[in-house]
Structures are given as structure tokens and as C-alpha cells.
Amino acid sequence: MPTTRRDFLRTGTVLGGALGAGLGSQLIPDLAAAAPSAPAPARRPVERAAKPLRMLILGGTGFIGPHQVEYAQARGHTVTLFNRGRTNPGLFPNVEKLQGDRAAGDYKSLAGREFDVVIDNPTMYPRWVREAGTALKGRAKQFVFVSTLSVYAANDTPWADETAAVAKTDTPTDEDPQKRGQLYGPLKALSEQEAEKAFPGKATIIRPGLIVGPGDLTDRFTYWPVRVRKGGEILAPGTPLDTVQVIDARDLSEFIIRCAEDGVVGTYNATGPRSPLTMGEMLGAMRALVPNSDAQFVWGDVDFLAEQKVRGWSDMPVWLPPRGATAGFTRRSVRKALDKGLTFRPLADTIRDTLAFYDQQTEERKAQLRAGIAAAREQEVLTALKAKQKA
Ligand SMILES: NC(=O)c1ccc[n+]([C@@H]2O[C@H](COP(=O)([O-])OP(=O)(O)OC[C@H]3O[C@@H](n4cnc5c(N)ncnc54)[C@H](OP(=O)(O)O)[C@@H]3O)[C@@H](O)[C@H]2O)c1
């Protein structure tokens, strides 16, 4: 019998309740060992949209773009891609591809073209959005800008919605690689404003949380199923009850295409799942997919991890301390997007497909995950944790 996400959630909730809140570090007993390793359930075929649209995707060949293209085509839309032709150039041989370098402000290939909707994926630079807006003014009915949950000025309030203030910068330096990471949120916020200026009343701003699933090269979610599959004692952050939020790139892409089909405008947080998911539930769901797993989660609380200089998000990806400045980062309201049709596939599908994508990589790439604590360091921290528990 297939094990559904609802089952995982139930298992996790019972377990979480049994362990109680406010636990420090401890060994979690067998979480879901009895759950079978189920084959992926067949997905229903995608129905054609009532009205085919002409869609221009700025980008389209990286992580989320290909999922958008596949879903848009399955819905019967005509897709055109605009990029430099460098990233995965062999993808989609039958899709129209226009070339241009946004860093150089080159939009010549769009001259004279008209589209129902433009989806702008790759940028954090206000200038890029401003120039795309100028190039496409009056020649597209809707402009969808893919932003980020990182736009918010503060993340201390759990379950805040889209009305929360966005970050600002006095130095909106476009394209300064030094400032790139540091200014990601404020530049995305300014880019959102450019989209709204260029397409007043016709702009859709999508603010995704951590995007995961097949095609993800950051390994932030991937670290966990890979680590759980390896088995043994696994350092887990915080408590099993800490909330996490992720969105499968395919759910995000389908939502974006549906926003285009339904003419949905405005600003939407886009992350998942529908109801709060805890770290314990997420890891339990992963273990449930590994036959005869001997994985055991050893939870190091926030203070212990800080003492050990084990960082949330990078060493312990997906997770951030659920208090203080990051209390709200993994707890954003998605009520507005749910009302407009954001849907989620089962977490088990995301886990399975993430592992399948990882397994297709070269041995060298597989050995060098880009997120998660290094194996040797994890063992050191586990030793320190168990010594502390005994003391
Ligand atoms: N990953 C996450 O967890 C996360 C979370 C929140 C928000 N986001 C946002 O989600 C979006 C993800 O985008 P993606 O990379 O998956 O999109 P994508 O559309 O799949 O890939 C990026 C595209 O941009 C094109 N591109 C790059 N530089 C270009 C340039 N100078 N001129 C023209 N085209 C250019 C690339 O093609 P060429 O190289 O061939 O030009 C590629 O087709 C980003 O906006 C990101 O900020 C991500």
C-alpha cells in the first residue's frame, strides 16, 4: 500500500506529541521503519487549458524554467524562450529560442513580438526588469516576476503575510558581484517595483521559499534524503517540532502557469506545504522511503549547535532557528496563494524525484554536495552531543 504524505504527517505528529516541545538534544526512536518503500504513484495526465496562450519565458533553461516549459506545453500553450543560449542549450529543440544578453541590455530579438504573458525568471537586478519592461511595453498583457521570500525586511514574526515590509537599500548597485549575496533581498524588492511600474495592474509577483526537487543544483534539500539514505546516526537540528517550508519546483512552475492562465495579478508568497511541516516529519518521510533504514536522528538543540558553530541553512540546510531574527523565515503565510490555486504534490514524490535526480549525477558531483555538514564534522559534533547528554 502506498504511504501518503498524510500518513507521514500523522506519524510525525504522533511522534512530535510523544516527545513534547522544548526538548533539547536526544535520540529519536524508530520513526517510520514500518512504512513500505512505495513506488511513485502514477500522476494524472495534465489537461489542456481552455485558451492557449503565447508565453515568453525570460530564461527558461535553468532550474525552474524547464518545469514551466514542460507544464505550459502540456497545457497547450506556445512557449518562446529568451536567454543567451548558454545554459543547457540542447533543451527543448522544438521550442522557439530568442537570444539576448540582459547584462548587456540586449533585447533586439524581441522587437515587434507580442505575447499574452511574460515570465521573468532569472534576475535580481532592477535594471534588467526595467529594460525588459521597456522592450515589452504594450506588447504583453501580463508580466510575472519570480522574486523571493528573502525580500522581507524582517523575519521575526511567524506566519506574516505579503503585507510585511520589504527590505530597502540605499545603494541599489546593479550587478556588483561583491554585493550580490548581501543585496539579494533588497534588489529583488526593487525589481518587483520595476515590474509593477512597467506593467501597472498587470504584474504578478511570486515570492518563492526554498525551491527544491529535480534540477536543484544547490543541494540544500538534497542533502537530507541523501544523508538519510546513508543511514546510521544523523545530526538533526533543533527539535523535531521545528517548522520548515519548501516548494517543489514543479508545484511552483504549475502555479506560475496557472496565474498566467487565470490572469492572476498581485503579490504572492509561494512555499509549502499547505499545513505546517516539521523537521521531524520531513526527515521521517525521507526515512520511510528507504527500505530497512537504520537511520536514527540525533537532535542538537539551538544552543548546542551555536556552541559547536553548526549553522542553520548551510550546515543544517532547510532549517533555521525558530526563534529570534529567523523565527518567521520558515513560517510564512501562503494563504493568499492557496486561494489562487497553489497546490502541492506529496512530499514523498519530491523526495523520491530529488534522489533520482541526484543518482543521475556523476560520481564526482555526487561526492561534493554543495550544502550540509561534512561527514567528518558531523561525527565530531555527534560525539560531543552524546558526551553532553551523558554528563
Ligand atoms: N533556488 C531557490 O531556492 C530560490 C528561492 C527563491 C527564489 N528563487 C528565484 O527563483 C528564480 C530561479 O530561476 P532559475 O535560474 O531556476 O530560472 P531559469 O529560467 O530556469 O534559468 C535561468 C535562465 O536565465 C538565463 N540567463 C542567465 N543570465 C542571462 C543573461 N545575462 N541574459 C539572458 N538570459 C540569462 C539562463 O540562460 P543562459 O545562461 O543561456 O543565458 C537560463 O535560461 C530566480 O529568480 C531566483 O532568485 C530561487
The ligand as an SDF file (V2000), in Angstrom:
LIG
                    3D

 48 52  0  0  0  0  0  0  0  0999 V2000
   16.5560   28.3440   -5.6470 N   0  0  0  0  0  0  0  0  0  0  0  0
   15.7800   28.7980   -4.6890 C   0  0  0  0  0  0  0  0  0  0  0  0
   15.5970   28.1570   -3.6560 O   0  0  0  0  0  0  0  0  0  0  0  0
   15.0680   30.1170   -4.8810 C   0  0  0  0  0  0  0  0  0  0  0  0
   14.2660   30.5920   -3.8490 C   0  0  0  0  0  0  0  0  0  0  0  0
   13.5340   31.7710   -4.0530 C   0  0  0  0  0  0  0  0  0  0  0  0
   13.5990   32.4250   -5.2530 C   0  0  0  0  0  0  0  0  0  0  0  0
   14.4090   31.9480   -6.2340 N   0  0  0  0  0  0  0  0  0  0  0  0
   14.4140   32.6470   -7.5260 C   0  0  0  0  0  0  0  0  0  0  0  0
   13.9100   31.7390   -8.4830 O   0  0  0  0  0  0  0  0  0  0  0  0
   14.4950   32.0450   -9.7480 C   0  0  0  0  0  0  0  0  0  0  0  0
   15.1100   30.7730  -10.2610 C   0  0  0  0  0  0  0  0  0  0  0  0
   15.4890   30.9340  -11.5560 O   0  0  0  0  0  0  0  0  0  0  0  0
   16.1250   29.7660  -12.4360 P   0  0  0  0  0  0  0  0  0  0  0  0
   17.5720   30.0100  -12.5190 O   0  0  0  0  0  0  0  0  0  0  0  0
   15.6380   28.4620  -11.9550 O   0  0  0  0  0  0  0  0  0  0  0  0
   15.4260   30.1740  -13.8210 O   0  0  0  0  0  0  0  0  0  0  0  0
   15.5850   29.5360  -15.2540 P   0  0  0  0  0  0  0  0  0  0  0  0
   14.8020   30.4250  -16.1600 O   0  0  0  0  0  0  0  0  0  0  0  0
   15.2900   28.0870  -15.2480 O   0  0  0  0  0  0  0  0  0  0  0  0
   17.1570   29.6640  -15.5700 O   0  0  0  0  0  0  0  0  0  0  0  0
   17.8540   30.8820  -15.6360 C   0  0  0  0  0  0  0  0  0  0  0  0
   17.8650   31.3780  -17.0800 C   0  0  0  0  0  0  0  0  0  0  0  0
   18.3860   32.6650  -17.1780 O   0  0  0  0  0  0  0  0  0  0  0  0
   19.1490   32.7710  -18.3610 C   0  0  0  0  0  0  0  0  0  0  0  0
   20.1050   33.8600  -18.1950 N   0  0  0  0  0  0  0  0  0  0  0  0
   21.0900   33.9390  -17.2800 C   0  0  0  0  0  0  0  0  0  0  0  0
   21.8020   35.0670  -17.4630 N   0  0  0  0  0  0  0  0  0  0  0  0
   21.2440   35.7120  -18.5260 C   0  0  0  0  0  0  0  0  0  0  0  0
   21.5370   36.9250  -19.2030 C   0  0  0  0  0  0  0  0  0  0  0  0
   22.5760   37.7090  -18.8470 N   0  0  0  0  0  0  0  0  0  0  0  0
   20.7480   37.2800  -20.2380 N   0  0  0  0  0  0  0  0  0  0  0  0
   19.7100   36.4980  -20.6190 C   0  0  0  0  0  0  0  0  0  0  0  0
   19.3900   35.3390  -20.0310 N   0  0  0  0  0  0  0  0  0  0  0  0
   20.1370   34.9530  -18.9780 C   0  0  0  0  0  0  0  0  0  0  0  0
   19.8090   31.3980  -18.4690 C   0  0  0  0  0  0  0  0  0  0  0  0
   20.1780   31.0650  -19.8030 O   0  0  0  0  0  0  0  0  0  0  0  0
   21.6020   31.4870  -20.4280 P   0  0  0  0  0  0  0  0  0  0  0  0
   22.6390   31.1870  -19.3930 O   0  0  0  0  0  0  0  0  0  0  0  0
   21.7050   30.6230  -21.6220 O   0  0  0  0  0  0  0  0  0  0  0  0
   21.5110   32.9260  -20.7400 O   0  0  0  0  0  0  0  0  0  0  0  0
   18.6770   30.4970  -18.0250 C   0  0  0  0  0  0  0  0  0  0  0  0
   17.8470   30.1390  -19.0990 O   0  0  0  0  0  0  0  0  0  0  0  0
   15.4900   33.1700   -9.5300 C   0  0  0  0  0  0  0  0  0  0  0  0
   14.8830   34.3970   -9.7910 O   0  0  0  0  0  0  0  0  0  0  0  0
   15.7770   33.0710   -8.0330 C   0  0  0  0  0  0  0  0  0  0  0  0
   16.1700   34.3030   -7.4770 O   0  0  0  0  0  0  0  0  0  0  0  0
   15.1510   30.8160   -6.0760 C   0  0  0  0  0  0  0  0  0  0  0  0
  1  2  1  0
  2  3  2  0
  2  4  1  0
  4  5  1  0
  4 48  2  0
  5  6  2  0
  6  7  1  0
  7  8  2  0
  8  9  1  0
  8 48  1  0
  9 10  1  0
  9 46  1  0
 10 11  1  0
 11 12  1  0
 11 44  1  0
 12 13  1  0
 13 14  1  0
 14 15  2  0
 14 16  1  0
 14 17  1  0
 17 18  1  0
 18 19  2  0
 18 20  1  0
 18 21  1  0
 21 22  1  0
 22 23  1  0
 23 24  1  0
 23 42  1  0
 24 25  1  0
 25 26  1  0
 25 36  1  0
 26 27  1  0
 26 35  1  0
 27 28  2  0
 28 29  1  0
 29 30  1  0
 29 35  2  0
 30 31  1  0
 30 32  2  0
 32 33  1  0
 33 34  2  0
 34 35  1  0
 36 37  1  0
 36 42  1  0
 37 38  1  0
 38 39  2  0
 38 40  1  0
 38 41  1  0
 42 43  1  0
 44 45  1  0
 44 46  1  0
 46 47  1  0
M  CHG  2   8   1  16  -1
M  END
$$$$
